[in-house]
Amino acid sequence: MTAHFHEHLPDLWSGSAQQGTAPITTSDFTRSDVSAHDIVETTREALLVLDGSLTVVSANRAFFLMFATTPEETIDRRLYDLGDGQWNIPALRRLLEEITPRESVVEAYEIAHDFTGVGPRTMLLNARKIYRPGDDVECLLLAIDDVTDLRGKELEATHHQTVAQTIVDSVRDPLVILDADMRITGASRNFVTMFADGAENVVGQHLEDLMQGQWDVAVLRAMLERVVPDDHPFDDFLLEDDFPGLGHRIFKLNARKIYVPGNHVTQLLLVFEDATKATLLDRHRDILAAELAHRIKNSLHVISSFVGFELRRAAEPCVDGYRAMQARISAVAELYDVIATSSVFGPVDVQTYLEGIASSLRASLLGRDSGIAIVVDAEPLEIVADHAVPVGLIVNELATNALKHAFPKGAGRIALGFQHRDGEVTLTVADDGVGISQTGAGTGMGSRFIDAFARQLGGTVAKASGETGTTFIVRLPKSVLARGGEPTP
């Protein structure tokens, strides 16, 4: 009994010298340093040498470890008899009895079998006919590579991909997966149904080549190219076009970086939301709201004109009251003027809104040659439309009080400010007049209005006054801002 391969393998080291190539020098290996036996005992693959009757004449250490056996249980025994007949496998018999007699070399022949004491194994077999040096005895060298773990991982990856595809196909919105070249590597059933005749017309195609080039948009392409390398997702990119078979459609596109199960490759997920109906309804609503805002503004101007008519007929004690009423009406009318000329009932631009209020105050309370200036210093912010009326009325009351009391000499400056700092919004109305302490102003109905409007917004009012003027600071929560307080684009 023997398990030594070197008796059955050709001389691995003598070939180069016999063929006239450069000999191995003493600075490298010598023939006695490494033998064929050393090599096969070191390799990870299990190796068997079978004679013509398929009896095992040699086996390496990896075979004994892989299949939990010993040389005594293996050598000089027919392969099919090993392990109480466990190797009597139909697929293995086909390899050894039908294929190898016709072929001198067989590679990557896969066999799966459940071995007692070892468990299920998936093996790749490589077979090669060899001849022992010195005679013509034919043997078969069988190399066995255990790929059980690899096949298990592949099966798990396939399972993950199947589950992922099932989830993808259950999503109502069409979606695709793109590689770095913007080539489609996967698509949901809804995407294929909506934009192509079949999956074969989608997978492998570039996104911009689908349909009639509707997705070939430079801005979209630039945004998609940033998603994976820059980890820069985006949402609600609107694309409006005529699509074959679909008609005029408006899609919202959302993109994210993802990791594909099984191969850990980073790819791009692109989701298409058909926003046609919702967008058209929003546009129709905006048109109706713009018309409503325009009519409200005109009605307020009519009311303001009636107040102005009464103002001209009123006795002196009533003049101030009529003027205050007219200024308040004008402040509300200014809001609807801004709404009618902007995104209807959407965010209100603060700079434009305050400029309009300042203009109304100049027109109603200051003469053409007045020495009092009203200026606006606001950051590029937008406020929620529902909060715009109380904000405007606060500004109107504070500015009106300043115009009435701060400038006995008829000259000065009022600054309307609006800033966002450290999660807090501040509305300021500052003048360079004589100060509240000298005028005694600030305790009437207007002040109560200001406090009430500030509380309505969840804010507070503070003031500082002296010989150089008065500043009112209205601190408001961040919730009054649109889009989380981001600057106006």
Backbone hydrogen bonds, N-H to C=O, Kabsch-Sander energy under -0.5 kcal/mol:
donor,donor_aa,acceptor,acceptor_aa,energy
5,F,3,A,-0.6
7,E,4,H,-0.7
8,H,5,F,-2.3
9,L,5,F,-1.5
12,L,10,P,-0.6
18,Q,14,S,-1.9
19,Q,15,G,-1.7
20,G,17,A,-1.1
21,T,16,S,-2.2
28,D,25,T,-1.4
33,D,30,T,-1.6
34,V,30,T,-1.0
39,I,35,S,-1.8
40,V,36,A,-2.5
41,E,37,H,-1.9
42,T,38,D,-0.9
42,T,39,I,-0.9
43,T,39,I,-1.6
46,A,144,I,-2.2
48,L,142,L,-2.4
49,V,58,S,-2.4
50,L,140,L,-2.8
51,D,55,T,-2.2
54,L,51,D,-2.3
56,V,77,R,-2.6
57,V,49,V,-3.1
57,V,55,T,-0.5
58,S,49,V,-1.3
60,N,47,L,-1.7
63,F,60,N,-0.7
64,F,60,N,-1.4
65,L,61,R,-2.3
66,M,62,A,-2.7
67,F,63,F,-2.1
68,A,65,L,-0.7
69,T,64,F,-2.0
74,T,71,P,-1.2
75,I,71,P,-2.5
76,D,56,V,-3.4
77,R,74,T,-1.4
79,L,54,L,-2.8
81,D,78,R,-1.7
82,L,78,R,-0.6
82,L,79,L,-1.4
84,D,81,D,-0.8
85,G,81,D,-0.6
86,Q,82,L,-1.1
86,Q,83,G,-0.6
87,W,82,L,-1.1
88,N,85,G,-1.6
89,I,87,W,-2.2
93,R,89,I,-2.7
94,R,90,P,-2.2
95,L,91,A,-1.7
96,L,92,L,-2.5
97,E,93,R,-2.9
98,E,94,R,-1.9
99,I,94,R,-1.8
100,T,95,L,-2.8
102,R,99,I,-1.2
103,E,99,I,-2.0
106,V,127,A,-2.9
109,Y,125,L,-2.6
110,E,108,A,-0.7
111,I,123,M,-2.7
113,H,121,R,-2.7
115,F,113,H,-0.7
115,F,119,G,-2.0
118,V,115,F,-1.5
119,G,115,F,-3.6
121,R,113,H,-3.1
123,M,111,I,-3.5
124,L,145,D,-2.5
125,L,109,Y,-2.9
125,L,123,M,-0.5
126,N,143,A,-2.4
127,A,106,V,-2.8
128,R,141,L,-2.0
129,K,104,S,-2.2
130,I,139,C,-2.6
132,R,137,V,-1.4
135,D,132,R,-1.8
139,C,130,I,-3.1
140,L,50,L,-2.9
141,L,128,R,-3.2
141,L,139,C,-0.5
142,L,48,L,-3.2
142,L,140,L,-0.6
143,A,126,N,-3.0
143,A,141,L,-0.6
144,I,46,A,-3.5
145,D,124,L,-2.6
145,D,143,A,-0.5
146,D,144,I,-0.6
147,V,122,T,-2.3
147,V,145,D,-0.8
151,R,147,V,-2.9
152,G,148,T,-2.3
153,K,149,D,-2.4
154,E,150,L,-2.5
155,L,151,R,-2.6
156,E,152,G,-2.4
157,A,153,K,-2.7
158,T,154,E,-2.5
159,H,155,L,-2.3
160,H,156,E,-2.8
161,Q,157,A,-2.7
162,T,158,T,-2.4
163,V,159,H,-2.8
164,A,160,H,-3.1
165,Q,161,Q,-2.7
166,T,162,T,-2.3
167,I,163,V,-2.5
168,V,164,A,-2.9
169,D,165,Q,-2.8
170,S,166,T,-1.2
171,V,167,I,-0.8
171,V,168,V,-1.1
176,V,270,L,-2.3
177,I,186,G,-2.7
178,L,268,L,-2.9
179,D,183,R,-2.2
182,M,179,D,-1.9
184,I,205,Q,-3.2
185,T,177,I,-3.0
186,G,177,I,-1.2
188,S,175,L,-2.5
192,V,188,S,-2.2
193,T,189,R,-2.6
194,M,190,N,-2.2
195,F,191,F,-2.9
196,A,192,V,-1.8
201,N,198,G,-1.7
202,V,199,A,-1.9
203,V,199,A,-2.2
204,G,184,I,-3.6
205,Q,202,V,-2.3
207,L,182,M,-2.0
209,D,206,H,-1.5
210,L,207,L,-1.5
213,G,210,L,-2.3
216,D,213,G,-1.5
217,V,215,W,-2.0
221,R,217,V,-2.9
222,A,218,A,-2.4
223,M,219,V,-2.0
224,L,220,L,-2.6
225,E,221,R,-2.1
226,R,223,M,-1.0
227,V,223,M,-0.6
227,V,224,L,-1.0
228,V,224,L,-0.6
230,D,226,R,-1.3
231,D,228,V,-0.5
232,H,226,R,-0.9
232,H,227,V,-0.8
234,F,255,A,-1.3
237,F,253,L,-2.2
238,L,236,D,-0.7
239,L,251,F,-2.4
241,D,249,R,-2.1
243,F,241,D,-0.6
243,F,247,G,-2.7
246,L,243,F,-2.0
247,G,243,F,-2.7
249,R,241,D,-2.8
251,F,239,L,-2.8
252,K,273,E,-3.0
253,L,237,F,-2.3
253,L,251,F,-0.5
254,N,271,V,-2.1
255,A,234,F,-2.5
256,R,269,L,-2.2
258,I,267,Q,-2.8
260,V,258,I,-0.5
260,V,265,V,-2.4
263,N,260,V,-0.8
264,H,260,V,-1.4
267,Q,258,I,-2.7
268,L,178,L,-2.5
269,L,256,R,-3.2
270,L,176,V,-2.7
270,L,268,L,-0.5
271,V,254,N,-3.0
272,F,174,P,-3.2
273,E,252,K,-3.0
273,E,271,V,-0.6
274,D,272,F,-0.6
275,A,250,I,-2.1
275,A,273,E,-1.1
279,T,275,A,-2.7
280,L,276,T,-2.5
281,L,277,K,-2.4
282,D,278,A,-2.3
283,R,279,T,-2.5
284,H,280,L,-2.3
285,R,281,L,-2.7
286,D,282,D,-2.6
287,I,283,R,-2.1
288,L,284,H,-2.2
289,A,285,R,-3.0
290,A,286,D,-2.6
291,E,287,I,-2.0
292,L,288,L,-2.4
293,A,289,A,-3.1
294,H,290,A,-2.3
295,R,291,E,-2.0
296,I,292,L,-2.7
297,K,293,A,-2.6
298,N,294,H,-2.2
299,S,295,R,-2.5
300,L,296,I,-2.6
301,H,297,K,-2.1
302,V,298,N,-2.0
303,I,299,S,-2.3
304,S,300,L,-2.7
305,S,301,H,-2.2
306,F,302,V,-2.1
307,V,303,I,-2.3
308,G,304,S,-2.5
309,F,305,S,-2.3
310,E,306,F,-2.3
311,L,307,V,-2.4
312,R,308,G,-1.7
313,R,309,F,-0.8
314,A,310,E,-1.2
318,C,315,A,-1.6
319,V,315,A,-0.7
319,V,316,E,-1.0
320,D,316,E,-0.6
322,Y,318,C,-2.2
323,R,319,V,-2.5
324,A,320,D,-2.4
325,M,321,G,-2.3
326,Q,322,Y,-2.6
327,A,323,R,-2.3
328,R,324,A,-2.1
329,I,325,M,-2.3
330,S,326,Q,-2.2
331,A,327,A,-2.0
332,V,328,R,-1.9
333,A,329,I,-2.5
334,E,330,S,-2.2
335,L,331,A,-1.3
336,Y,332,V,-1.6
337,D,333,A,-1.7
338,V,334,E,-2.3
339,I,335,L,-2.5
340,A,336,Y,-2.3
341,T,337,D,-0.9
341,T,338,V,-0.5
342,S,339,I,-1.3
344,V,342,S,-0.6
346,G,343,S,-2.4
348,V,383,I,-3.0
349,D,347,P,-0.5
350,V,381,L,-2.3
353,Y,349,D,-2.2
354,L,350,V,-3.0
355,E,351,Q,-2.2
356,G,352,T,-2.0
357,I,353,Y,-2.0
358,A,354,L,-2.7
359,S,355,E,-2.2
360,S,356,G,-2.2
361,L,357,I,-2.4
362,R,358,A,-2.3
363,A,359,S,-2.2
364,S,360,S,-2.3
365,L,361,L,-2.7
366,L,361,L,-0.6
366,L,362,R,-1.3
370,S,367,G,-1.4
371,G,410,G,-1.0
373,A,412,G,-2.4
375,V,414,I,-2.9
377,D,416,L,-3.4
379,E,418,F,-2.6
381,L,379,E,-2.3
383,I,348,V,-2.4
384,V,480,V,-2.7
387,H,384,V,-1.6
388,A,384,V,-0.6
388,A,385,A,-1.1
389,V,385,A,-0.6
391,V,387,H,-1.8
392,G,388,A,-2.7
393,L,389,V,-2.5
394,I,390,P,-2.2
395,V,391,V,-2.2
396,N,392,G,-2.5
397,E,393,L,-2.6
398,L,394,I,-2.5
399,A,395,V,-2.7
400,T,396,N,-2.5
401,N,397,E,-2.4
402,A,398,L,-2.0
403,L,399,A,-2.4
404,K,400,T,-2.0
405,H,401,N,-2.4
406,A,402,A,-2.3
410,G,407,F,-1.8
412,G,371,G,-1.8
414,I,373,A,-2.9
415,A,430,A,-3.2
416,L,375,V,-2.8
416,L,414,I,-0.5
417,G,415,A,-0.6
417,G,428,T,-3.2
418,F,377,D,-1.3
419,Q,426,T,-2.3
421,R,424,E,-2.9
424,E,421,R,-2.0
425,V,476,L,-2.3
426,T,419,Q,-2.5
427,L,474,V,-2.7
428,T,417,G,-2.1
428,T,426,T,-0.5
429,V,472,F,-1.8
430,A,415,A,-2.4
431,D,470,T,-2.8
432,D,413,R,-1.3
434,V,406,A,-1.7
438,Q,435,G,-0.6
439,T,435,G,-0.8
439,T,436,I,-0.6
440,G,436,I,-3.2
448,R,444,G,-1.3
449,F,445,M,-2.2
450,I,446,G,-2.2
451,D,447,S,-2.3
452,A,448,R,-2.3
453,F,449,F,-2.7
454,A,450,I,-2.4
455,R,451,D,-2.3
456,Q,452,A,-2.1
457,L,453,F,-1.4
458,G,455,R,-1.2
459,G,454,A,-3.4
460,T,475,R,-1.8
462,A,473,I,-2.5
464,A,471,T,-2.3
466,G,469,G,-2.2
469,G,466,G,-1.4
470,T,431,D,-0.8
471,T,464,A,-3.0
472,F,429,V,-2.3
473,I,462,A,-3.3
474,V,427,L,-3.3
474,V,472,F,-0.5
475,R,460,T,-2.0
475,R,473,I,-0.7
476,L,425,V,-3.4
476,L,474,V,-0.5
478,K,423,G,-0.5
480,V,477,P,-1.7
481,L,478,K,-1.9
482,A,382,E,-2.4
484,G,481,L,-0.5
485,G,482,A,-1.6
486,E,483,R,-1.2
488,T,380,P,-3.2
